[in-house]
């Protein structure tokens, strides 16, 4: 069949397909997905023997710490700020094999310490590893139960974008999230169509890609959709949705923002976290205490969160303490303002792995990473000012 005839048939099919059907990520789809997530986020409706086994092993390791002799500190240790530039933007992968290895290494480390004395710093390091494993187990368990059931999960398109962009990179790819990735022609086609479907109908994307293939223009097609996808993700991932907060603004030499705060025993903690993190030289933040507004409530279990249908209220796990507590409150307040988590997380059912990326970890974006987040970027504050200071 000649290229011309193939092109004619493809265009005919395209004109037929484009005239009907619903865009993949319609509002109805998203509302349905949000409702589903909201229903399952507060409970785990399934369990796994391996998860319970891992949790018990971690408890045993923590119990054995009581037998370790801790040396009294002889001097005050200096604290050094970790350089964000040195952080590798590699995906975090969680799987049964990885948990087995991590817990085994932890058991061996603690076993070696039982016959000797350790410093407080070493003990804190071990406890930090235990805490991290528990957090990751909770994440893995949740996604094992639920994320595989989410048909339209935007995170998969973001992951396909990263893999596609990385595979297209030619030279100077040190900033690529997946510098070593190599895709087959079939994988490239599937991922290109997936990314294209964010702003076009899936069938239209298939036809357009196949037409590009006929004329050896796949790279140009992929380059074009990657440019569009960057704009899409900038809006969807780093954009600002409607917020339930009635924030007042007074324009002047500085933008004066008055944030309503629900008065309870946690109000001071909430205001301190906001003032410490959501700040800029050209913004002055004030508060109006009353019976409405942003609200902080402590919970005994579960992840710290903001509910999808009640973003006024921040639920903070009471076991979160210290600097992490302040950062968590500030992060969740970002959701109250209408900002999303800027990380990618999805469950690969084939390998039973959770894959996780923090998109702006290297920039210290607190909305992307609690562990490495050090600030709220100006682009967020500019969006807040633009919305309330008209």
C-alpha positions, -999 to 999 in steps of 0.1 A, spaced: 0 0 0 14 34 -9 21 61 16 -4 83 0 -32 57 2 -23 49 38 -23 86 47 -57 90 30 -72 61 50 -57 74 82 -71 109 77 -105 94 69 -105 74 101 -92 104 120 -121 126 108 -146 99 119 -131 94 153 -126 130 162 -162 138 156 -174 116 185 -164 103 219 -155 119 252 -121 132 261 -103 108 284 -100 130 314 -135 146 315 -148 164 345 -172 136 352 -143 111 353 -123 133 377 -153 139 400 -159 102 401 -122 94 408 -121 121 436 -152 106 452 -136 72 450 -104 83 466 -122 103 493 -141 72 502 -111 49 506 -85 73 519 -96 70 556 -96 32 557 -78 2 544 -103 -23 530 -78 -51 522 -47 -65 538 -16 -85 529 2 -112 548 35 -98 536 26 -63 549 17 -76 583 49 -97 584 70 -66 576 52 -45 602 59 -71 629 96 -73 619 99 -36 622 83 -37 657 108 -64 668 137 -42 656 123 -12 675 119 -33 706 155 -45 705 167 -9 706 158 -9 743 188 -33 749 213 -11 732 236 10 755 237 47 746 267 68 754 263 102 770 273 129 746 307 145 753 302 176 731 275 193 711 273 181 675 273 208 648 245 207 624 252 209 587 225 218 562 223 193 534 229 207 500 198 203 478 220 203 447 235 170 457 202 152 458 196 127 430 162 129 414 158 92 411 124 74 415 117 58 448 104 22 442 86 2 468 82 -35 464 82 -67 485 118 -75 476 130 -40 485 112 -41 519 128 -75 526 163 -60 519 157 -28 538 144 -46 569 172 -73 567 198 -45 566 182 -28 595 181 -60 616 218 -66 609 227 -30 618 208 -32 651 222 -67 659 258 -54 655 250 -25 679 237 -49 707 273 -59 717 286 -23 718 276 12 729 263 38 704 259 76 705 226 94 706 232 105 670 235 68 659 203 59 678 184 87 662 196 76 628 183 40 634 149 54 647 147 76 616 152 45 593 125 26 613 101 56 609 108 58 571 102 21 566 68 24 584 58 54 562 68 36 531 49 4 542 18 25 547 22 40 512 28 6 496 -1 -10 514 -26 17 505 -17 16 468 -16 -22 467 -52 -21 479 -66 9 460 -45 26 433 -47 -3 409 -85 3 408 -82 39 396 -87 37 358 -79 73 350 -49 81 371 -31 113 358 1 101 376 5 74 349 5 100 322 31 121 341 53 90 344 49 82 307 59 118 300 91 115 321 100 82 305 94 96 270 113 128 276 142 109 291 144 84 262 144 114 237 173 131 255 205 133 234 235 144 253 236 165 285 209 143 301 223 145 337 191 163 347 169 136 333 149 116 359 156 84 339 189 89 321 194 52 314 159 43 301 156 27 266 121 22 251 111 -2 224 92 12 194 59 -2 208 66 13 243 74 47 227 41 46 207 20 37 238 36 64 259 34 90 232 -3 83 228 -8 83 265 8 118 269 -10 131 238 -44 119 254 -40 146 281 -52 172 256 -65 152 227 -88 122 222 -70 89 225 -81 77 190 -70 110 174 -36 106 191 -32 70 177 -39 82 142 -16 112 144 12 91 157 8 64 130 7 91 103 40 106 117 55 71 116 47 67 79 68 98 72 95 91 98 84 121 118 79 103 152 105 124 169 90 156 158 55 144 169 68 134 203 88 167 207 56 187 200 34 167 225 62 170 252 61 208 248 23 208 252 25 184 281 49 206 300 24 235 298 -4 211 308 15 198 339 26 233 349 -11 242 351 -24 209 365 4 200 389 16 235 400 -16 254 394 -41 267 419 -76 254 423 -105 271 440 -100 275 477 -127 276 504 -108 303 523 -122 339 522 -88 356 523 -88 394 524 -62 416 507 -52 452 511 -29 466 484 -1 488 494 37 489 495 32 453 507 3 430 499 -15 426 532 -32 392 533 -56 384 561 -63 346 565 -93 334 585 -84 309 612 -108 287 631 -102 292 668 -93 261 688 -63 247 708 -43 242 676 -48 277 661 -14 290 672 4 260 657 -14 266 624 -6 303 623 31 297 632 35 272 604 19 295 579 40 325 589 72 305 589 68 290 554 42 310 534 62 343 534 78 368 511 94 402 514 64 419 496 37 401 516 25 407 551 3 380 566 -23 387 592 -49 365 608 -86 368 617 -95 344 645 -132 332 646 -156 303 640 -146 297 604 -116 295 582 -85 272 581 -87 247 609 -62 223 624 -73 191 641 -51 163 655 -58 126 648 -45 95 664 -38 75 633 -36 77 595 -17 100 573 -18 138 578 -42 151 551 -68 175 539 -101 159 528 -112 164 492 -146 176 502 -136 197 532 -103 215 525 -108 240 553 -97 213 578 -62 200 581 -59 166 599 -25 162 615 -12 129 629 -4 138 665 28 116 664 43 141 639 66 164 660 94 189 657 104 205 624 85 178 605 53 189 623 57 225 612 65 215 576 36 191 574 11 218 586 25 243 561 23 216 533 -13 207 541 -22 244 543 -10 246 507 -38 221 498 -63 243 517 -52 272 494 -59 250 464 -24 237 455 -17 200 447 11 176 457 38 180 431 49 145 431 41 114 410 29 82 426 14 52 409 11 15 415 25 -9 388 3 -39 391 26 -61 370 55 -58 394 35 -49 425 57 -18 429 48 17 439 69 42 419 73 77 434 89 109 421 92 143 438 92 167 408 109 197 424 128 181 452 160 197 439 144 231 443 133 225 479 96 228 470 77 220 502 46 210 482 67 183 465 87 169 493 84 171 531 117 155 537 137 178 514 113 207 512 127 240 526 104 267 512 73 276 493 84 289 458 75 324 447 53 311 420 28 298 446 27 331 465 23 350 432 -8 329 424 -23 336 459 -16 374 455 -30 373 419 -62 357 431 -70 377 462 -54 411 455 -73 421 424 
